[in-house]
């Protein structure tokens, strides 16, 4: 059985790497968990490890924050000697954060097989750092593990070989379904005096939404209007906390501390609707059948719009309010995409353990085998 390094670096990674680790270990693979330390705030890190039952990382790189270049460079410099020491057969990276790209580049040059979970997602917005990370990580990966048909179509259109592309489903939903009963047992609604179906949940963290005071003020104006019809709860992301304090939130919008995984799923599950700029929340609300309004002009998860409960509203305040009113008046029907069934991680483990070795399978720039 191979030795597999699984990489996590920030909150969005934890829900994706846990089921993959479990599926690999249940089949006898040796799994080494590496945490890069891109997220280091306890509210964004420790509570998720505890809620999800993730064992302590075997290696912690402690890279911390910085510019995109600084953070990516620090992860690369710390991961390279670790990879030489551990000598894995396969490295698994997930998502689209800086740690994902940094560890992918180091792995590609070191020689082990590289697997990218959530391959093929595209927002078509090149101003998003995550879009650059996604595209570059896919380019150097041996296994492209796609969560949805649109992702496989993107990969084929970009020229990847069929032996690289695997439609496996959504590992985020594996974690959601495995923990849903525990989440529903949370007392978080009682703590915040909330009733099921009588509030909206808001998340804001993307730089395009929270770093520009004018944009953030517009979003808060829209939230204030919406709160007149449906009270809103906003768990404060560390990135947005200072700016929200400077601008001030309108009446009807209640700020609460960052939520752990189980509490946050419980808040989503009981919400009348969710307003977000998070890709993962678009997926979770689709799986839960909860109406979602995305405060972005685009999404790298279009399947949540086509086959789920998600609606794109952009960042214009008037458009956001109008969209929310339509959703409240006529909520979208609950739909869950195929293969979002809780077994994506099993399919991933099967692909990785049956796919050969670095010496026996074609590498990313090899030509397709003749038919």
C-alpha positions as CSV (number, residue, x, y, z in Angstrom):
1,X,0.0,0.0,0.0
2,X,1.3,3.5,-0.9
3,X,2.3,6.3,1.5
4,X,0.1,9.3,0.9
5,X,0.6,12.8,2.1
6,X,-2.6,14.7,2.5
7,X,-2.3,18.5,2.7
8,X,-4.6,21.0,4.5
9,X,-3.9,24.6,5.2
10,X,-7.1,26.5,5.9
11,X,-10.7,26.1,7.1
12,X,-12.1,25.2,3.6
13,X,-9.7,22.3,3.4
14,X,-10.6,20.5,6.6
15,X,-14.0,19.3,5.5
16,X,-12.5,18.1,2.2
17,X,-9.4,16.2,3.5
18,X,-11.0,14.3,6.4
19,X,-13.2,11.9,4.4
20,X,-10.3,11.3,1.9
21,X,-8.0,10.4,4.7
22,X,-10.5,8.1,6.3
23,X,-11.2,6.3,3.0
24,X,-7.5,5.8,2.3
25,X,-6.7,4.6,5.8
26,X,-9.6,2.1,5.7
27,X,-8.0,0.5,2.7
28,X,-4.7,0.2,4.4
29,X,-2.8,3.2,2.9
30,X,-0.3,5.0,5.2
31,X,-1.5,8.6,5.4
32,X,0.6,11.5,6.6
33,X,-1.4,14.6,7.4
34,X,0.5,17.9,6.8
35,X,-1.0,21.2,8.0
36,X,0.6,24.2,6.4
37,X,-0.7,26.6,9.1
38,X,-2.2,29.1,6.5
39,X,-5.1,29.4,9.0
40,X,-3.8,29.6,12.5
41,X,-6.6,31.4,14.4
42,X,-8.2,28.9,16.8
43,X,-11.6,30.0,15.7
44,X,-10.8,29.1,12.2
45,X,-8.6,26.0,12.9
46,X,-8.7,24.2,16.2
47,X,-12.5,24.1,16.6
48,X,-12.8,22.5,13.1
49,X,-10.3,19.7,13.9
50,X,-12.3,19.0,17.1
51,X,-15.7,19.1,15.5
52,X,-14.7,16.9,12.6
53,X,-12.6,14.4,14.7
54,X,-9.5,15.1,12.6
55,X,-6.4,13.7,14.3
56,X,-3.6,16.1,15.1
57,X,-1.4,16.7,12.0
58,X,1.7,14.6,11.6
59,X,3.5,17.8,10.5
60,X,2.7,21.4,11.1
61,X,4.5,24.0,8.9
62,X,3.3,27.1,10.7
63,X,3.6,29.4,7.7
64,X,1.1,32.1,8.8
65,X,-0.2,35.0,6.8
66,X,1.4,37.3,4.3
67,X,0.9,38.4,0.7
68,X,0.1,35.7,-1.8
69,X,3.7,35.5,-2.9
70,X,5.1,35.5,0.6
71,X,2.7,32.8,1.8
72,X,3.1,30.6,-1.3
73,X,6.9,30.9,-1.1
74,X,7.0,30.0,2.6
75,X,4.8,27.0,2.1
76,X,7.0,25.8,-0.7
77,X,10.2,26.3,1.3
78,X,8.8,24.4,4.3
79,X,7.1,21.6,2.3
80,X,10.1,20.7,0.0
81,X,12.4,19.2,2.7
82,X,9.4,17.5,4.3
83,X,8.6,15.8,1.0
84,X,12.2,14.6,0.7
85,X,12.1,13.2,4.2
86,X,8.7,11.4,4.0
87,X,9.1,10.2,0.4
88,X,5.4,9.7,-0.4
89,X,4.1,7.8,-3.4
90,X,1.1,10.2,-3.7
91,X,0.4,13.8,-2.5
92,X,-3.2,14.9,-2.2
93,X,-4.1,18.6,-2.3
94,X,-7.6,20.0,-2.0
95,X,-9.4,23.1,-3.1
96,X,-7.8,26.4,-4.3
97,X,-5.9,28.2,-1.5
98,X,-2.2,29.3,-1.7
99,X,-1.1,26.1,0.2
100,X,-2.8,24.0,-2.5
101,X,-0.7,25.6,-5.3
102,X,2.5,25.7,-3.3
103,X,2.4,22.0,-2.3
104,X,1.4,21.1,-5.9
105,X,4.4,22.8,-7.4
106,X,6.8,21.3,-5.0
107,X,5.3,17.8,-5.5
108,X,5.4,18.1,-9.3
109,X,9.1,18.9,-9.2
110,X,9.9,16.2,-6.6
111,X,8.3,13.4,-8.6
112,X,5.5,11.8,-6.6
113,X,2.1,11.4,-8.1
114,X,-0.1,14.5,-7.4
115,X,-3.9,14.3,-6.9
116,X,-6.1,17.4,-6.9
117,X,-9.5,17.1,-5.2
118,X,-12.0,19.6,-6.6
119,X,-10.2,19.8,-10.0
120,X,-11.8,21.6,-12.9
121,X,-13.8,24.2,-11.1
122,X,-13.7,27.6,-13.0
123,X,-15.2,30.9,-12.2
124,X,-13.9,32.6,-15.4
125,X,-12.7,35.5,-13.2
126,X,-9.0,35.8,-13.5
127,X,-8.9,38.6,-10.9
128,X,-9.6,35.9,-8.2
129,X,-6.4,34.5,-6.8
130,X,-8.3,31.2,-6.2
131,X,-8.9,30.9,-10.0
132,X,-5.2,31.2,-10.7
133,X,-4.5,28.6,-8.0
134,X,-7.0,26.2,-9.4
135,X,-5.8,26.4,-13.0
136,X,-2.1,26.1,-12.1
137,X,-2.7,23.2,-9.7
138,X,-4.7,21.2,-12.3
139,X,-1.9,21.7,-14.8
140,X,0.7,19.8,-12.8
141,X,-1.6,17.2,-11.4
142,X,-1.7,13.5,-12.3
143,X,-5.2,12.8,-11.0
144,X,-7.9,15.4,-11.6
145,X,-10.7,14.5,-9.2
146,X,-13.7,16.5,-10.3
147,X,-16.8,17.1,-8.1
148,X,-19.3,17.7,-10.9
149,X,-19.9,17.3,-14.7
150,X,-19.2,20.9,-15.4
151,X,-15.7,20.5,-13.9
152,X,-15.0,17.5,-16.2
153,X,-16.2,19.5,-19.2
154,X,-13.8,22.3,-18.3
155,X,-10.9,19.9,-18.0
156,X,-11.6,18.2,-21.4
157,X,-12.0,21.6,-23.0
158,X,-8.5,22.6,-21.6
159,X,-6.9,19.5,-23.2
160,X,-6.4,17.1,-20.3
161,X,-6.2,13.4,-21.0
162,X,-9.1,11.1,-20.2
163,X,-6.9,9.0,-17.9
164,X,-6.3,12.0,-15.7
165,X,-10.0,13.0,-15.3
166,X,-12.2,11.3,-12.8
167,X,-15.7,12.4,-11.9
168,X,-15.9,11.4,-8.2
169,X,-18.5,13.7,-6.6
170,X,-18.2,16.2,-3.8
171,X,-16.2,15.4,-0.7
172,X,-17.7,18.4,1.1
173,X,-21.0,16.6,1.0
174,X,-19.4,13.4,2.4
175,X,-18.5,15.4,5.5
176,X,-21.8,17.2,5.7
177,X,-23.9,14.0,5.5
178,X,-21.7,12.2,8.0
179,X,-22.1,15.0,10.6
180,X,-25.6,16.3,9.9
181,X,-27.3,14.5,12.8
182,X,-24.6,15.8,15.2
183,X,-25.0,19.3,13.8
184,X,-28.8,19.2,14.3
185,X,-28.2,18.3,17.9
186,X,-26.3,21.6,18.5
187,X,-27.8,24.2,20.8
188,X,-26.6,27.1,18.7
189,X,-30.1,28.3,17.9
190,X,-31.0,28.5,21.5
191,X,-27.8,30.4,22.3
192,X,-28.7,33.1,19.8
193,X,-32.5,33.0,20.4
194,X,-33.2,31.9,16.9
195,X,-36.1,29.8,15.6
196,X,-36.0,27.5,12.6
197,X,-37.0,29.2,9.4
198,X,-37.3,32.6,10.9
199,X,-33.8,34.1,10.1
200,X,-31.3,34.5,7.4
201,X,-27.6,33.6,7.7
202,X,-24.9,35.8,6.1
203,X,-21.2,35.1,5.5
204,X,-18.7,37.6,4.0
205,X,-15.0,37.1,3.6
206,X,-13.8,37.5,0.1
207,X,-11.4,40.4,-0.5
208,X,-13.5,41.8,-3.3
209,X,-16.4,42.2,-0.8
210,X,-14.8,43.2,2.5
211,X,-11.5,45.0,1.6
212,X,-13.2,47.9,-0.3
213,X,-15.1,50.1,2.1
214,X,-17.4,51.3,-0.6
215,X,-18.4,47.8,-1.7
216,X,-18.8,46.6,1.9
217,X,-21.0,49.6,2.7
218,X,-23.2,48.8,-0.2
219,X,-23.5,45.2,0.8
220,X,-24.4,46.3,4.4
221,X,-27.0,48.7,3.0
222,X,-28.6,45.8,1.2
223,X,-28.5,43.6,4.3
224,X,-30.2,46.3,6.3
225,X,-33.1,46.4,3.8
226,X,-33.4,42.6,3.8
227,X,-33.3,42.5,7.6
228,X,-36.5,44.5,7.7
229,X,-38.2,41.5,6.2
230,X,-36.0,38.7,7.6
231,X,-33.7,39.2,10.5
232,X,-30.1,38.3,9.7
233,X,-27.3,36.6,11.6
234,X,-23.7,37.2,10.5
235,X,-20.8,35.1,12.0
236,X,-17.9,37.4,11.7
237,X,-14.9,36.2,9.7
238,X,-11.6,37.5,11.1
239,X,-10.9,39.1,7.7
240,X,-14.0,41.2,8.0
241,X,-14.3,42.0,11.7
242,X,-12.3,45.3,11.8
243,X,-14.0,46.7,8.7
244,X,-17.5,45.8,9.9
245,X,-16.7,47.6,13.2
246,X,-15.5,50.7,11.3
247,X,-18.6,50.9,9.1
248,X,-21.2,49.6,11.5
249,X,-23.9,47.1,10.8
250,X,-27.5,48.1,10.3
251,X,-30.4,47.2,12.6
252,X,-31.7,43.7,12.2
253,X,-28.2,42.3,11.5
254,X,-26.8,40.5,14.5
255,X,-23.0,39.8,14.6
256,X,-21.9,36.6,16.3
257,X,-18.5,35.0,16.7
258,X,-17.1,32.7,14.1
259,X,-19.0,29.4,14.3
260,X,-17.4,25.9,14.4
261,X,-18.3,23.4,11.8
262,X,-21.2,21.7,13.6
263,X,-22.8,25.0,14.7
264,X,-22.4,26.5,11.3
265,X,-24.1,23.5,9.6
266,X,-26.9,23.8,12.1
267,X,-27.3,27.5,11.4
268,X,-27.4,26.8,7.6
269,X,-29.9,23.9,8.0
270,X,-32.4,26.0,10.0
271,X,-32.1,29.2,8.0
272,X,-34.9,30.6,5.9
273,X,-32.2,31.6,3.4
274,X,-28.4,32.1,3.3
275,X,-26.5,35.0,1.8
276,X,-22.8,34.3,1.1
277,X,-19.7,34.9,-1.0
278,X,-18.3,31.4,-0.1
279,X,-18.1,28.6,-2.6
280,X,-18.4,25.9,0.1
281,X,-21.6,27.4,1.5
282,X,-23.1,27.4,-2.0
283,X,-22.5,23.6,-2.0
284,X,-23.7,23.0,1.6
285,X,-26.9,24.9,1.1
286,X,-27.6,23.0,-2.1
287,X,-27.1,19.7,-0.2
288,X,-29.4,20.9,2.6
289,X,-32.0,22.3,0.3
290,X,-31.8,25.8,1.8
291,X,-32.2,28.8,-0.6
292,X,-28.8,30.5,-1.2
293,X,-28.2,34.0,-2.6
294,X,-24.5,34.4,-3.7
295,X,-23.1,37.9,-3.4
296,X,-20.7,37.6,-6.3
297,X,-21.0,38.1,-10.1
298,X,-19.8,34.6,-10.8
299,X,-19.3,31.2,-9.3
300,X,-16.9,28.3,-9.8
301,X,-19.7,26.0,-8.8
302,X,-22.3,26.6,-11.4
303,X,-23.9,23.3,-10.7
304,X,-25.3,24.8,-7.5
305,X,-27.3,27.3,-9.7
306,X,-28.2,24.7,-12.4
307,X,-29.1,21.8,-10.1
308,X,-29.3,23.4,-6.7
309,X,-30.8,26.1,-4.6
310,X,-28.3,28.8,-5.4
311,X,-29.0,32.2,-7.1
312,X,-26.3,34.7,-8.2
313,X,-27.1,38.2,-7.1
314,X,-23.8,40.1,-7.7
315,X,-22.8,43.0,-5.5
316,X,-25.2,45.8,-6.5
317,X,-27.3,46.6,-3.5
318,X,-30.6,47.0,-5.4
319,X,-30.1,43.8,-7.3
320,X,-29.3,41.9,-4.1
321,X,-32.5,43.1,-2.4
322,X,-34.6,42.3,-5.4
323,X,-33.1,38.9,-5.7
324,X,-33.7,38.1,-2.0
325,X,-37.3,39.2,-2.2
326,X,-37.9,36.9,-5.2
327,X,-36.3,34.0,-3.3
328,X,-38.3,34.7,-0.2
329,X,-41.5,34.9,-2.2
330,X,-40.8,31.8,-4.3
331,X,-38.0,29.6,-2.9
332,X,-36.2,27.3,-5.3
333,X,-37.0,23.7,-5.2
334,X,-34.5,21.5,-3.3
335,X,-32.3,19.5,-5.7
336,X,-29.1,17.7,-5.1
337,X,-26.6,16.9,-7.9
338,X,-25.8,13.3,-8.8
339,X,-22.8,11.9,-6.9
340,X,-23.3,14.3,-4.1
341,X,-24.2,11.2,-2.1
342,X,-21.6,10.9,0.7
343,X,-19.4,8.4,-1.2
344,X,-17.0,10.7,-3.1
345,X,-14.1,9.9,-0.9
346,X,-14.5,6.2,-1.5
347,X,-14.4,6.8,-5.2
348,X,-11.2,9.0,-4.8
349,X,-9.5,6.3,-2.7
350,X,-10.3,3.7,-5.4
351,X,-8.8,5.9,-8.1
352,X,-5.6,6.6,-6.2
353,X,-5.0,3.0,-5.1
354,X,-5.7,1.4,-8.4
355,X,-4.0,4.0,-10.7
356,X,-0.5,2.8,-10.7
357,X,2.8,4.5,-9.7
358,X,4.9,7.4,-10.8
359,X,6.9,4.9,-12.8
360,X,4.0,3.1,-14.5
361,X,1.5,5.8,-15.4
362,X,1.8,8.7,-17.9
363,X,2.7,12.0,-16.3
364,X,0.9,15.3,-16.9
365,X,2.6,16.4,-20.1
366,X,2.9,12.9,-21.7
367,X,0.9,12.4,-24.9
368,X,-2.2,10.3,-24.9
369,X,-1.6,6.6,-25.6
370,X,-2.6,5.7,-29.2
371,X,-5.9,4.1,-29.6
